[in-house]
Structures are given as C-alpha cells and as structure tokens.
C-alpha cells in the first residue's frame, strides 16, 4: 500500500492514523526532508524561521542514523522536528519511529514525481533536488499531509503477517498456474491423476515422482494404489477410475525434447509448491494465535464471511484508534471501494478509484464476496444490484460499501455485528431490501 498524501482520499499505511491538523500541530523547531536511498539518503533541513536550507547525506547504517537523530535532539534541545520521506515502511522509517521528538510525514513517491515534472519538465533528477522538493511540500502543503502515528504492536505485527501470507498465496497461485500450463502441454492426464488441487501434498508428491506419462505407466497398479492410500485418497471408485486412466492413457506428444524439458519444469514447480505449503501453514498458525489476542477479536470475528483469513485483515484495515476514520465515508474513500465522480462542463463520469491501497480494497472486496454464502440480506442486496444492470465486481463493491458503513458503526461502538439486529433495521431504512429478504425462501434466509 502507498502512503497518504491527503487526509482521507489517498493512500496511507494500514498501521498509521491521522495526527492533529495544522491548527493543533506542535510548534516545529525544524523541518527535514529525506530522499531515501538504498545506501545513502539526501537530507535537506530548514530551521524554523530561517530561509537557508542545509544539505547533507546520511548513510543507511544503524550507528549513523542513531548519531544523526541524537544530534537533532541535542541541537534543537528536544524540540519537535517534522520529517517528510517517501517510505511507508522499511529500515529508515523503523529507525525514526521510536523517537517522540520526530513527527513523520510519509508521502507517496508519485507526489514528489509530479512536483518534479512540473518544475523540471526536462526530466532532470538528482537526490538533493528531490529532497528540496519534498521540503517544499512539507513547508507549504503540510495541511494536506497526514502525520504517521503507529497503531498498537499487535495490530502492526498482524498487518505484516497478513500481508506476508497474501504474498505467499500469490506465489502459490502463480506457480500453480505455471504448473497447470506445463502439464497441459505434454501430460494433461496428470491433472486428473494427481488430483484436482495441484497445491496438495499428494499432487506435489505425484508430480515429483512421475513427471511424465511414460514414467507413470511403468508403475504397477498395486504401487499406484498404495501411493493413493498413503496420501489419504481411499475412494475405491476414484482409484479405479485413475488406474483405468493410467492403463489406457495415450501420450499427447512423443517428442523427447519436449517431454524431457517439461518434466524437469514440472518437478521443479511441484517441489516449489511443496515448500510453500508449510510456509503458509506457519503464517496461518501465527496469524490465528495473534488475532485471538487482539482487542477487537470478537468484533471482527462476528462478521459473516470474515473467517480465519479475512477476520485478521479487517482488524488490520481498521486498526484500534477510532479517530483514524472519523465518519462513515472516510474508509470507503480511503480503501477505494467508494467510486470517483469526475465532472467537466456537461460531462459526468463515475468510475472505480485507481489510486488506493490495493491490498485494502481487495480485503473488503473478498469479504463482501464471502458474505454472500452466509448472509441472506447480503445475497439479496447483491442480486438487486445485478438486476439493476451492474456487473459482478461493481455489485460486490456496492455490497462492500454497505458492509463498511456497518463495520464503522460497530467499530466505533466496540460492539460485534448482530445480523438479526441489522435485518430489523432494514424495515425502517431499506424497505425494498427488507421486502425482498422477507419474500426469499426460508432455506435461503437461514443460510
């Protein structure tokens, strides 16, 4: 996710909250802009009340950072210093975070890029110039920035865990798709013989052991049956189908070059998938243990469709500091669920938000989709959106928007979601939805 450049309408870290506005912000003794680099950072410093800018470089080493921060404290007698940087998380932010005399303003790198493009249309770029541009933003546009303030340790750790898990899930999907494509090119029967789920331990073991049809047909049926039994696949009907397919299967190609190269690829991808399974299991175990200790566990666990994967992500998305989203509209705008309206003259265009924290928007989109299976009014609302001409994803976003407003109220009141209570409120606030829900079959209402 990108960092925030405005209070409500653009990106900021899931573990940061809005600091007091310009009217109530502390008196700053100095203003610093840091153009982040992998090994060295360009620093521009302006003392409050002065016009001269000091330039220096700072090494990305713990000792150098510690000495520099201590020097700021001593120079400005512990006074508060505003710091702007293009980093939402990482080594530099982690080094600055613990020091209370530093007020940090992380910004989206695109902000500096747009400023640079406006003032230097030639495309000229260097680190000191970027630091000066960031300093100008900090000095003259601070009212449009959001100061970074960390959430509690549990929420921050949970944030890193759920994002880490999601990246490994993406890796798993990527490898699975490559594996399926490879098998279709020379050994399509494996998609049935190894099992429908290519991420399973049985499928990974099968493909590493028999990466080609020729290798599989050299195995005796008794040995193959023993393999399936060892991997807890013991349906006699299914095993009989697989043994028949093994005996009667015809190769898609007999080109030795293709088979040899693709067999090695399949074995390698199957091995990679096999290593991802225990990694995901460890992540899921730690997430479950940490989420159970979260102060808002009961709240987020109460929502239909949340479950062990999305419940922790909801807790991370909202955080624990209730002043972060002061009204029901703040989260839909920030997360990208609320649409954007563009008007110019007589033209009006409404479209999905492009600049938003993608992981956050995905969280609410997936939660809304999952809620269709366990919440009757959510399914009715989705069907109503489809009947009005919306596509699937637009209807899901509309449902997510509705869920976000419900979540905001529960979050502000520290109360779990109660489906019966909300359905009763629909009789007053959404009669068309309530009427459709009442007319739904009893089985559908109970699901």
N, C-alpha and C positions, 0 to 999 in steps of 0.2 A: 504494500500500500504506500501511496505517496503521502507526503506531509502536507499540512494545511497551509494555505496562503490567505484564507479568509476565515471568518468566524464559523459560518455554517455551511457554505455552499461548495467547498472543495475539500481536498483530502487532508487527513491528519492521522497520526498514529492511533491505533486502537487502544493504546495504553496512555494516551495524553488527554488532558481536559483543558477547557478554556480558562485562562488566567483573567484577573480583573482587567477591564478595559482601560483605555488611556486616562480616563478621569480618575481612576483609583490606583493606577500602577505606581510602583515605588519610584522614588527620585533616583535616577541613574547617575552614577559618578562617571561612567564611561560607556562607550558603545563600540562593540567589536564585531567585525565580520571575518569569518574564516572560510577561505576557499579550500575545501577538503582535497587532499591528495593521498595516494597510497603510502608514500614515504615522507612527504613534506607538505605542510599547509602554508598557504599565503595568508598573512594576517594583516588586516587594516584596523587601526584603533583611533578613535576620536574621543578626546577628553571632553566631558560636558562643558559647554560654554565656550569652547575654542573652535577655531576653523581649520587648524592644521591637522592633517591625517598622518599618523605614524605607520610605517610599513615594516614588516619583519617576516621571517619564515620560522616555522615551528616544526620540529621533527616528530614523526609519529612513533615516539618511544615513551614508555611509561615514566621514566625519570625526567625526560624533557618536559612532558605535559605537567607532571606534578610540580616541577620547579617553576614553570610558567604561571600556573594557577596560584601558587603560593606568592609569586612576585606581584600578581594583580591584587591579591588580598592586602599585601603589605603596602603597595604603592597607593591604593585608594582607601587605606585604613578600614578595611572590611566593608566599604560601601558597595552597594548593589551595582552590578555590571550587566548590561544587556549584550547577549551574544547571538548572532544570526549565523546559521550554517545550513548547507544543503545535505542534511543527513537525518533520516528519521530514526535510525538505529545503527549501531556499529561502534567501532573502537573509540572514535572521537567523542561521540555522544555519551558513551558509557563512562568515559574518563571525566567529562564535565558534569554529569548528572548529580553526583553526591554533594556538590558544593553549593550551599544555600545562597551564597552571595552572587551566584550566576543565574540570570534569568535567560533561558534558552528559547530562541525562536527558530525552529526548524522550518525550512521552506522547500517547496517543490523546485527542483533544478530548472524546470521549464520557466519559472518566474525570472530567474537571472538570465536565461537564454533569450527570453523575449525582450528584456531590457537591453541586453547586448545587441540584439538585432535592430532595435530602434535607434540606439545611439551610435552603433558601429556597423552600418549597413555593408561595409566592405567585407565583413566576416572575420576581421582581426580579433584574435583572442589570446590572452595570457592570464595567468593566475592572479597577479596583482590587480589587473583591471577588473576581473570578476569579483575580487574581494571589495574593490571600491564600489562596484555596482550594488553588491549586497549591503554594504554600509549605507549607501544612499537610500535603499529600500527601508532599512532599519530606522534611519533618522527621519525620513519624511513620510513613510507609509506604515508606521507601526500600528496605527489604528485598524489596519486591515490584516494584521498578523495575529496568530494565536500562540501564546506562550506555552511551552511544554511543561506539563506537570505530571509526574508519574502516578499511575494507579498503585494499588497495594501489590505487594510482592506475589501473592497467589495469582492474581489476575495477570500480571506481567509474565510470570512463568507459564501460565496456562496459554497465554497468547502465543508464545514462542513454540510451545508443544503442538498446539492445534495447527499452526501454520507449517511447522516441520512435518507433521503427519500428512497434511494435504499435499505437500510436495512429493513425498514418497508415494502417495496414492497416484499422483500424476505420473510419476516414473513407472509405476506398475501398469497403468493404462497404456503408456507409450510402448513399453516392452511387450505387453500382451498383443497390441495391435501389430507390431512388427513380427511377432511370432506367428500370429494367425495368417498374415500375408505370406510369410515364408512357407508355411505348411501348404497353403492353397496352391503354391507354385509347383509342388512336386509330390506332396504326400497328404492330400486332402482327407484321406481316411482317418488320419490321426486326430482330427477334430472330433470324431465320434469315439474312436478307440481310447483316447486319453481322457475323455470326459469333457463335458460342456464347459466347465470352468478351467481355463488354462492356467489360472493362478494357483490352483490347488496343489497340494503336495504330491498327490497321485499323478497329476498331469506332468508336473515338472520331472518327477522320477521316471515316468514312462518315456518322455521325450529324450532324456539324457541316456536312457538305457537302449532305446530303439528309435533312433532318429530317422530311419528310412523304412519303407515297406519291405525291402529285401531283408533287412536285419530282423524285422518283426516276424516274417514268415519262416525264418529259420528256428523260431522258438516253438517248442512243443505246447499244445493246448493246455496240458496239465500245469506247465510252468507259468503260462499266462494267467490261468485261473488262480494259481497260488498268489501271483502278484496282486490281482484284484482283491482277493481276500485279505492280504496283508495291509491293503490300504482302505479297508472297511467298505468295499463295494461288493456286496454279497447277494444281490438280487440275481437269482438263477436265470430269470427271463432276460435280464440285461446282459449277463455274462454270456449266455447262449447266443444272443444277437452279435456280440462282439467277436466271439470265437468263429462264428459263421462268416463275419466280415473279414476276419483275418485270413481265413482259408480261401475265400472267393475273390478277394480284392485284386484288381488289376492296376498296375502302375500307371500313373499319369504320363510319366516320361521315363525313358531308359537311358537318357543322356548321362553318362558317368560324370562328366564335368559339373553339370547342374546338381546332381544328387550329392556329390562329394562336398561342394561348396555350401549348399543349402543345409546339409546335415550338420556341418560344423557350426553354421549360424544358429540353427535350431537348438543344438546342445548348449551353445553359449547363452542364448536368450533364456532357455529353461533354467540354467544354472543361476542366471541373474535374478529371475523371478523367485527362485527358491531362497535366495538370500534376502529378498525384500520381505518375505512373509514374516520371519521372526523380528525384523526391524519394526514393521507395522504393529506386531503384537506387543512389543515393548513400549512403543509410543502409546498405544491404546490403554495399556495397563496403567502407565503413569498418569495419563490424562484422567482416567476414571478415578484413581486414588486422589488426585489433586482436586478434581471437580467436586468430589464428595465433601471436601473440607471448605469449599467456597462459601462465603457468607450468603450468597443468593442461590445456593444449590436448589433448594425447594422451589423457588420461583421459576427458574428456567427449566427444571425437570418436569414442571407441570404442564408445559405446552405440548399439544398434540404434534407429533412429527419431530420433536426435538431429539429424543433418544440419546444414546451414549456418544454419538458423533457430533450432532448439531447442538445439543444442550450446552456443552462447554464453549462452543463457538458463539452462541448467543450471550453467554456470560462475558466473554471477551469483548464482543461487539459493543455492549452497553457499558461495561465497567461497573464500578461501585460508587463513583462520585456523581451524585444526582444533578449537580449543576452543569454537567457537561452538555446535556441536551435539555434546555430549559422549557421547551414546548414540544407538542406532538409532531410538529412539522420538521424539527431540526434533524432527526435521524433519517427520515425518508429523503431529505435533500442531500445530506452528507453521504449516505450509503449508495446513492444513485438509483434508488427504487422510484422516487418521485420523478415524473417527466419534466422536461425543459420546454418552456414556451419561447419561441422566437417570433417577434413581430417587427415588420418593416413596412411602413405605409399601409396598404390594404392587405398585405400578405400576413398570414399567421401560420406558423409551423410548430407542431408539437412533436417532440422526439425523445427517445431514451437518452439519459445522460451519458456522455462519453468520458468525461474526466471525473472519476470517482475511485474509491478503493475497491478494486475488483474482487478481492477475496471477501470483503464485507458484503458486497452486493450478492455474490454467489451464496453466502451463508443464508441470507434472507430468502433468496430465490429457491434454494434447495429446501429450506424449512417449509415454505409455503407449499411446495410440491408434495413433500412428505405428509403434510397435514391433510391432504385430500383423502388419504386412506383411513384416518382415524377421527375425522371431524366432519359431521354431517353438514353443518352450515357452510363450512369452507367449500365442500364439494358443490353445494347448491350455488354458492356465490360464483365459483369458477364456471359452472355451466351457464349461468346467466351472462357472464362476460363473453363466453364463446357465442352464445345466441345473439348477442349484440354486434357480432362481427369482428371481435378481437381474435388475434392469433393465439396460439397456445402460450407462448412466452409473455405476451402482453397481458393475458388473463392471469398468469401466475404472478406477474409484477403487481397487478391490481390487487390480488389477494394478499401479497406480501405487504403492500402499503397498508391494507386494513389490519393485518397482524401487527405491524409496527406501532400503530396507534393504540392497539390493545396492550401491547407489551409496555409501551411508555407509561400507561396508567398503572399497570401492575408494578412496574419498576419504581415509579415514584412513590407508590403506597406500600412498597415492600410486601406485596401480597401475591400468592400463587394464582395462576389462572384457574377460574371455575367455569366450565363450559355451560352448565345449567344456568348460572347467573347471567352469562353473556347472552345466551339464547333468549332468556326472559326480557332482556333489554332491547332485543331486536323488535319486539312487539311495538315498542314506542318509537324507535329510531329508524328502523328499516322494515316497514310493513311488507313490502314486496318480497324481500328475502325471507321474512318470517312466514309469509303465506306459502311460499314455495316449499320451505322446510316442513311446514305442517302437512302439506299435501304429499310429501315424499313417502314412499313405502316404509312401513315400520322397521323392516330389516335395515334399510338404508339409513334411517335416523339413528339406529342403535350402533352402527359401525363406527 
